[in-house]
């Protein structure tokens, strides 16, 4: 939650919820998925109340719970099934957030002229690419965490 308050700084709208989701990843690793869900739900309430509008919706609709879902999806063990599921989840979440924000703010595609017609598709394609990079990065950070920090934290907790 504290991390999400930084989202009020310009240009951190997407980076902050992505980073905040990493704390949920730690909960998945250190405790279990049930505790991670509880952590996500409790943080989502505070994020909804206090964070910047676009960041809060990205955290609540995707980046906050993604580490939990990622852990569940990756139990399948077959990348050719996992990747499409992750991309479908991403696209549904992002489209839902932006449709909601468009209704709240009252923006229509026509206001953007020619860019409005194709801009959403271009941004979604770029978003999918960035999301794949984010997914890979979360995996690498989780691996690094398990190798470097998990043993130390386990000693502290036991």
Backbone as numpy.savetxt, mean C-alpha at the origin, in Angstrom:
# Nx Ny Nz CAx CAy CAz Cx Cy Cz
0.80 5.11 12.14 -0.02 6.28 12.14 0.85 7.53 12.14
1.85 7.55 12.98 2.74 8.72 13.05 3.39 8.95 11.70
3.80 7.88 11.05 4.41 7.98 9.73 3.46 8.68 8.75
2.18 8.37 8.84 1.19 8.93 7.91 1.02 10.44 8.07
1.33 10.99 9.22 1.22 12.44 9.41 2.21 13.19 8.54
3.29 12.54 8.16 4.29 13.15 7.27 3.72 13.35 5.87
2.61 12.71 5.56 2.02 12.81 4.22 1.57 14.22 3.88
1.50 15.10 4.86 1.12 16.48 4.59 2.23 17.25 3.87
3.44 16.73 3.87 4.52 17.38 3.15 4.33 17.12 1.66
4.57 18.12 0.83 4.38 17.94 -0.62 5.23 16.79 -1.17
4.70 16.13 -2.16 5.37 15.07 -2.92 5.52 13.76 -2.14
4.94 13.65 -0.97 5.06 12.42 -0.20 3.73 11.66 -0.14
2.80 12.03 -0.99 1.45 11.47 -0.97 1.44 9.96 -1.10
2.31 9.41 -1.92 2.33 7.96 -2.15 3.45 7.27 -1.39
4.54 7.97 -1.19 5.69 7.37 -0.51 5.38 7.07 0.95
4.68 7.96 1.62 4.41 7.78 3.04 3.50 6.57 3.30
2.36 6.42 2.59 1.56 5.21 2.83 2.31 3.93 2.47
3.17 3.99 1.46 3.96 2.81 1.09 4.93 2.45 2.22
5.56 3.45 2.81 6.47 3.21 3.93 5.71 2.75 5.17
4.56 3.34 5.42 3.76 2.96 6.60 3.33 1.50 6.51
3.06 1.02 5.32 2.69 -0.37 5.14 3.79 -1.33 5.55
5.04 -0.88 5.51 6.15 -1.73 5.92 6.07 -2.09 7.40
5.48 -1.22 8.20 5.32 -1.54 9.62 4.30 -2.67 9.80
3.32 -2.72 8.91 2.38 -3.84 8.95 3.11 -5.13 8.56
4.04 -5.02 7.62 4.84 -6.17 7.22 5.62 -6.73 8.42
6.17 -5.85 9.23 6.90 -6.28 10.42 5.98 -7.04 11.37
4.74 -6.57 11.50 3.77 -7.25 12.35 3.48 -8.65 11.82
3.37 -8.79 10.50 3.15 -10.11 9.90 4.32 -11.03 10.24
5.53 -10.52 10.14 6.72 -11.33 10.38 6.87 -11.68 11.87
6.74 -10.68 12.72 7.01 -10.89 14.14 5.88 -11.59 14.89
4.66 -11.33 14.51 3.53 -11.91 15.24 2.80 -12.90 14.34
1.79 -12.42 13.63 1.08 -13.25 12.67 0.08 -12.39 11.91
-0.62 -12.99 10.99 -1.54 -12.24 10.14 -2.70 -11.67 10.94
-3.18 -12.39 11.95 -4.29 -11.88 12.76 -3.91 -10.58 13.46
-2.73 -10.54 14.05 -2.27 -9.32 14.71 -2.02 -8.21 13.69
-1.53 -8.57 12.52 -1.29 -7.58 11.47 -2.61 -6.96 11.01
-3.66 -7.77 10.91 -4.97 -7.23 10.54 -5.46 -6.26 11.60
-5.30 -6.63 12.86 -5.69 -5.75 13.96 -4.89 -4.45 13.93
-3.59 -4.56 13.69 -2.74 -3.36 13.60 -3.18 -2.48 12.44
-3.46 -3.11 11.30 -3.91 -2.34 10.14 -5.23 -1.64 10.43
-6.20 -2.36 10.97 -7.52 -1.77 11.23 -7.43 -0.61 12.22
-6.66 -0.80 13.28 -6.55 0.28 14.27 -5.81 1.49 13.69
-4.76 1.24 12.91 -4.05 2.37 12.29 -4.91 3.04 11.23
-5.73 2.26 10.51 -6.58 2.83 9.46 -7.59 3.82 10.05
-8.09 3.54 11.24 -9.03 4.47 11.89 -8.35 5.81 12.15
-7.15 5.76 12.72 -6.44 7.00 13.00 -5.99 7.71 11.72
-5.57 6.94 10.75 -5.18 7.51 9.46 -6.38 8.23 8.83
-7.54 7.60 8.89 -8.75 8.21 8.33 -9.06 9.54 9.00
-8.82 9.61 10.29 -9.14 10.83 11.03 -8.11 11.94 10.85
-6.83 11.59 10.68 -5.79 12.61 10.77 -4.91 12.81 9.55
-4.83 11.88 8.65 -3.87 11.99 7.54 -4.43 12.82 6.38
-3.55 13.19 5.49 -3.87 13.94 4.28 -4.79 13.08 3.40
-5.73 13.70 2.71 -6.82 13.00 2.04 -6.36 11.91 1.09
-5.56 12.24 0.10 -5.18 11.24 -0.90 -4.33 10.13 -0.28
-3.43 10.49 0.61 -2.60 9.50 1.30 -3.43 8.55 2.14
-4.42 9.12 2.84 -5.23 8.26 3.70 -5.99 7.22 2.88
-6.49 7.62 1.72 -7.23 6.67 0.89 -6.29 5.61 0.30
-5.07 6.00 -0.06 -4.12 5.02 -0.60 -3.69 4.03 0.50
-3.55 4.52 1.74 -3.19 3.63 2.84 -4.34 2.67 3.15
-5.53 3.22 3.29 -6.69 2.40 3.67 -7.07 1.42 2.56
-7.05 1.89 1.31 -7.54 1.07 0.20 -6.51 0.10 -0.37
-5.22 0.28 -0.06 -4.23 -0.63 -0.64 -2.96 -0.79 0.17
-2.22 0.27 0.35 -0.85 0.14 0.84 -0.75 -0.26 2.30
-1.78 -0.03 3.08 -1.75 -0.42 4.48 -1.93 -1.91 4.66
-2.87 -2.48 3.95 -3.13 -3.91 4.12 -2.36 -4.77 3.12
-1.69 -4.17 2.15 -1.03 -4.95 1.12 -0.02 -5.96 1.67
0.81 -5.61 2.66 1.74 -6.63 3.17 1.04 -7.88 3.73
-0.15 -7.72 4.27 -0.92 -8.87 4.77 -1.37 -9.73 3.60
-1.97 -9.07 2.61 -2.47 -9.79 1.44 -1.31 -10.41 0.66
-0.21 -9.69 0.58 0.98 -10.21 -0.11 1.43 -11.52 0.53
1.47 -11.56 1.85 1.87 -12.78 2.55 0.92 -13.94 2.23
-0.36 -13.64 2.17 -1.34 -14.68 1.85 -1.23 -15.14 0.40
-1.10 -14.18 -0.51 -1.00 -14.52 -1.94 0.25 -15.34 -2.21
1.36 -14.99 -1.56 2.62 -15.67 -1.83 2.68 -17.08 -1.25
1.67 -17.47 -0.49 1.58 -18.86 -0.05 1.22 -19.79 -1.21
0.70 -19.21 -2.30 0.38 -20.00 -3.49 1.65 -20.64 -4.04
2.74 -19.86 -4.07 4.03 -20.40 -4.49 4.26 -20.46 -5.99
3.37 -19.86 -6.77 3.54 -19.85 -8.23 3.40 -18.41 -8.72
4.53 -17.83 -9.15 4.56 -16.43 -9.54 3.58 -16.12 -10.67
3.39 -17.05 -11.60 2.49 -16.78 -12.72 1.03 -16.66 -12.28
0.70 -17.12 -11.08 -0.63 -16.92 -10.51 -0.63 -15.71 -9.59
0.43 -15.58 -8.80 0.51 -14.50 -7.81 0.53 -13.11 -8.44
1.33 -12.92 -9.46 1.49 -11.59 -10.06 0.17 -11.06 -10.62
-0.58 -11.82 -11.40 -1.87 -11.29 -11.88 -2.84 -10.95 -10.73
-2.85 -11.77 -9.69 -3.73 -11.49 -8.55 -3.34 -10.16 -7.91
-2.05 -9.96 -7.72 -1.57 -8.71 -7.11 -1.92 -7.51 -8.00
-1.73 -7.64 -9.30 -2.04 -6.53 -10.21 -3.54 -6.24 -10.27
-4.36 -7.27 -10.22 -5.81 -7.05 -10.19 -6.20 -6.31 -8.93
-5.64 -6.75 -7.79 -5.91 -6.07 -6.52 -5.48 -4.61 -6.59
-4.29 -4.36 -7.12 -3.79 -2.99 -7.24 -4.72 -2.13 -8.10
-5.09 -2.64 -9.27 -5.92 -1.86 -10.18 -7.30 -1.58 -9.60
-7.91 -2.56 -8.98 -9.22 -2.34 -8.36 -9.11 -1.29 -7.26
-8.09 -1.41 -6.43 -7.91 -0.48 -5.32 -7.66 0.95 -5.81
-6.75 1.09 -6.77 -6.42 2.43 -7.27 -7.62 3.06 -7.98
-8.30 2.29 -8.79 -9.48 2.84 -9.48 -10.57 3.23 -8.48
-10.76 2.43 -7.46 -11.76 2.76 -6.44 -11.40 4.06 -5.72
-10.12 4.21 -5.36 -9.67 5.43 -4.68 -9.89 6.65 -5.56
-9.49 6.56 -6.81 -9.60 7.73 -7.67 -11.04 8.04 -8.07
-11.88 7.03 -8.17 -13.29 7.30 -8.43 -13.91 7.99 -7.22
-13.55 7.54 -6.04 -14.04 8.15 -4.81 -13.55 9.59 -4.69
-12.26 9.80 -4.94 -11.71 11.15 -4.86 -12.31 12.06 -5.92
-12.55 11.54 -7.11 -13.17 12.36 -8.15 -14.58 12.79 -7.73
-15.30 11.89 -7.06 -16.64 12.25 -6.57 -16.56 13.28 -5.45
-15.59 13.11 -4.55 -15.45 14.04 -3.43 -15.04 15.42 -3.92
-14.03 15.46 -4.80 -13.50 16.73 -5.29 -14.35 17.27 -6.44
-15.04 16.40 -7.15 -15.90 16.82 -8.25 -15.16 17.10 -9.54
-14.16 16.30 -9.85 -13.37 16.47 -11.08 -13.87 15.49 -12.13
-14.02 15.99 -13.36 -14.40 15.10 -14.46 -13.25 15.04 -15.47
-13.21 13.96 -16.25 -12.15 13.79 -17.24 -12.16 14.93 -18.28
-13.34 15.47 -18.57 -13.45 16.51 -19.58 -12.67 17.78 -19.20
-12.48 18.00 -17.92 -11.77 19.19 -17.47 -10.29 19.16 -17.85
-9.77 17.99 -18.19 -8.36 17.87 -18.53 -8.10 17.87 -20.03
-9.12 18.05 -20.84 -8.96 18.09 -22.28 -8.48 16.76 -22.84
-7.54 16.81 -23.79 -7.03 15.61 -24.44 -6.28 14.71 -23.44
-5.58 15.33 -22.48 -4.87 14.54 -21.48 -5.85 13.73 -20.64
-7.01 14.29 -20.35 -8.02 13.60 -19.55 -8.49 12.32 -20.20
-8.52 12.32 -21.53 -8.99 11.13 -22.24 -8.00 9.96 -22.10
-6.72 10.23 -22.22 -5.70 9.18 -22.21 -4.84 9.20 -20.95
-4.85 10.29 -20.24 -3.98 10.44 -19.07 -4.22 9.39 -18.00
-5.47 9.06 -17.76 -5.78 8.07 -16.72 -5.19 6.71 -17.08
-5.25 6.34 -18.34 -4.69 5.06 -18.78 -3.17 5.05 -18.68
-2.57 6.17 -19.05 -1.11 6.28 -18.96 -0.67 6.20 -17.50
-1.35 6.94 -16.64 -1.01 6.92 -15.21 -1.22 5.53 -14.60
-2.26 4.85 -15.02 -2.52 3.50 -14.51 -1.43 2.53 -14.97
-0.99 2.66 -16.22 0.10 1.80 -16.72 1.39 2.05 -15.95
1.71 3.32 -15.73 2.90 3.67 -14.95 2.73 3.17 -13.52
1.53 3.33 -12.97 1.25 2.87 -11.62 1.46 1.37 -11.47
1.06 0.59 -12.48 1.27 -0.86 -12.44 2.76 -1.20 -12.41
3.53 -0.49 -13.20 4.98 -0.70 -13.22 5.58 -0.38 -11.86
5.21 0.76 -11.30 5.73 1.18 -10.00 5.27 0.20 -8.91
4.04 -0.29 -9.01 3.54 -1.25 -8.04 4.36 -2.55 -8.07
4.73 -3.00 -9.26 5.57 -4.21 -9.36 6.92 -3.95 -8.68
7.48 -2.77 -8.90 8.73 -2.41 -8.23 8.54 -2.37 -6.71
7.40 -1.84 -6.27 7.09 -1.77 -4.83 6.98 -3.19 -4.26
6.32 -4.07 -4.97 6.16 -5.45 -4.51 7.53 -6.13 -4.37
8.38 -5.94 -5.34 9.73 -6.52 -5.28 10.50 -5.91 -4.10
10.37 -4.61 -3.92 11.07 -3.93 -2.84 10.59 -4.41 -1.48
9.29 -4.59 -1.32 8.76 -5.11 -0.05 9.33 -6.49 0.23
9.42 -7.32 -0.79 10.01 -8.66 -0.62 11.46 -8.57 -0.18
12.21 -7.69 -0.82 13.64 -7.53 -0.48 13.80 -6.99 0.94
12.97 -6.01 1.30 13.05 -5.43 2.65 12.65 -6.48 3.69
11.64 -7.28 3.40 11.22 -8.34 4.32 12.35 -9.35 4.52
13.00 -9.73 3.44 14.13 -10.67 3.52 15.26 -10.07 4.35
15.60 -8.83 4.08 16.65 -8.15 4.83 16.27 -8.05 6.31
15.03 -7.73 6.57 14.55 -7.64 7.95 14.68 -8.99 8.65
14.25 -10.05 7.99 14.31 -11.39 8.59 15.76 -11.81 8.88
16.65 -11.47 7.97 18.05 -11.87 8.15 18.75 -11.01 9.21
18.55 -9.71 9.16 19.32 -8.80 10.03 18.64 -8.47 11.36
17.37 -8.14 11.35 16.73 -7.63 12.57 15.90 -8.66 13.33
15.27 -9.57 12.62 14.40 -10.55 13.27 15.11 -11.34 14.38
16.33 -11.83 14.15 17.00 -12.56 15.24 17.21 -11.70 16.49
17.53 -10.44 16.30 17.74 -9.53 17.44 16.43 -9.26 18.18
15.37 -9.05 17.44 14.08 -8.78 18.05 13.56 -10.03 18.76
13.80 -11.18 18.16 13.36 -12.44 18.77 14.05 -12.64 20.13
15.33 -12.29 20.22 16.05 -12.39 21.49 15.45 -11.44 22.53
15.08 -10.25 22.11 14.48 -9.28 23.02 13.12 -9.73 23.53
12.34 -10.38 22.67 11.01 -10.80 23.04 10.98 -12.08 23.87
12.04 -12.85 23.80 12.06 -14.13 24.54 12.86 -14.02 25.80
